[in-house]
């Protein structure tokens, strides 16, 4: 059997992920400031950093080692052969009047279509669903309070129908502020846990519709059992 090995995704905590392509290119999404989140941001080097919005629990570019190219805001961005599409969205359900704007990022690594929703505050609008298009790997917030909650994430799952979804931005033992846990979102879903990292093959995408619950020792999540 031929295994289609692709990039490796690691959860660094909160809404931050490190993606490593087979080529060795590293992308970090939404790096956080440790003082804001409640546990330290790791010493990690990256080639590209994408920032969904300018809140300190998502925009700690200075904490990333190396000299990464930084992607911000709506529009088309090119970096090291990767095309990023930034889609305008709101951090709340009031058009951004309460918590500002947010950028959804869609891009392809190793033939996998990836979407990171950042801190969306409401389910997607039709133009956003159309702009995102097909999704293989979806990173979506589920913790409520400042973003969509489990019910909102359920609706987004129906809108985008990703092959694999990874929840983010939810309560963990070491988090420094209050969010809902991940348990409500997981209820009734096919969940693979605990995963120290996510490595996908073609058969994983073909089976589709499952949730990967990643571990993050710094966040106090080791066995994927946080509710």
BELZIFEN-V597006 format. One record per residue. N is the residue number from 1. RES is the residue in one letter. SS is DSSP state (h for helix, s for strand, l for the rest). Layout:
# BELZIFEN-V597006
N & RES & SS
N & RES & SS
This chain:
# BELZIFEN-V597006
1 & X & l
2 & X & l
3 & X & l
4 & X & l
5 & X & l
6 & X & l
7 & X & l
8 & X & s
9 & X & s
10 & X & s
11 & X & s
12 & X & s
13 & X & s
14 & X & l
15 & X & l
16 & X & s
17 & X & s
18 & X & s
19 & X & s
20 & X & s
21 & X & l
22 & X & l
23 & X & l
24 & X & l
25 & X & l
26 & X & s
27 & X & s
28 & X & s
29 & X & s
30 & X & l
31 & X & l
32 & X & l
33 & X & l
34 & X & h
35 & X & h
36 & X & h
37 & X & h
38 & X & l
39 & X & l
40 & X & l
41 & X & l
42 & X & l
43 & X & l
44 & X & l
45 & X & s
46 & X & l
47 & X & l
48 & X & s
49 & X & s
50 & X & s
51 & X & s
52 & X & l
53 & X & l
54 & X & l
55 & X & l
56 & X & l
57 & X & l
58 & X & l
59 & X & l
60 & X & l
61 & X & h
62 & X & h
63 & X & h
64 & X & l
65 & X & s
66 & X & l
67 & X & l
68 & X & l
69 & X & s
70 & X & s
71 & X & s
72 & X & s
73 & X & l
74 & X & l
75 & X & s
76 & X & s
77 & X & s
78 & X & s
79 & X & s
80 & X & l
81 & X & l
82 & X & s
83 & X & s
84 & X & s
85 & X & s
86 & X & s
87 & X & s
88 & X & s
89 & X & s
90 & X & s
91 & X & l
92 & X & l
93 & X & l
94 & X & l
95 & X & l
96 & X & l
97 & X & l
98 & X & l
99 & X & l
100 & X & l
101 & X & s
102 & X & s
103 & X & s
104 & X & s
105 & X & s
106 & X & s
107 & X & s
108 & X & s
109 & X & s
110 & X & l
111 & X & l
112 & X & s
113 & X & s
114 & X & s
115 & X & s
116 & X & s
117 & X & l
118 & X & l
119 & X & l
120 & X & l
121 & X & l
122 & X & l
123 & X & l
124 & X & l
125 & X & l
126 & X & h
127 & X & h
128 & X & h
129 & X & h
130 & X & h
131 & X & h
132 & X & h
133 & X & l
134 & X & l
135 & X & l
136 & X & l
137 & X & s
138 & X & s
139 & X & s
140 & X & s
141 & X & s
142 & X & l
143 & X & l
144 & X & l
145 & X & l
146 & X & l
147 & X & l
148 & X & l
149 & X & l
150 & X & h
151 & X & h
152 & X & h
153 & X & h
154 & X & h
155 & X & h
156 & X & h
157 & X & h
158 & X & h
159 & X & h
160 & X & h
161 & X & l
162 & X & l
163 & X & l
164 & X & s
165 & X & s
166 & X & s
167 & X & s
168 & X & s
169 & X & l
170 & X & l
171 & X & l
172 & X & l
173 & X & l
174 & X & l
175 & X & l
176 & X & l
177 & X & l
178 & X & l
179 & X & l
180 & X & l
181 & X & l
182 & X & l
183 & X & h
184 & X & h
185 & X & h
186 & X & h
187 & X & l
188 & X & l
189 & X & l
190 & X & l
191 & X & s
192 & X & s
193 & X & s
194 & X & s
195 & X & s
196 & X & l
197 & X & l
198 & X & s
199 & X & s
200 & X & l
201 & X & l
202 & X & h
203 & X & h
204 & X & h
205 & X & h
206 & X & h
207 & X & h
208 & X & l
209 & X & l
210 & X & s
211 & X & s
212 & X & s
213 & X & s
214 & X & s
215 & X & l
216 & X & s
217 & X & h
218 & X & h
219 & X & h
220 & X & l
221 & X & s
222 & X & l
223 & X & l
224 & X & l
225 & X & l
226 & X & l
227 & X & l
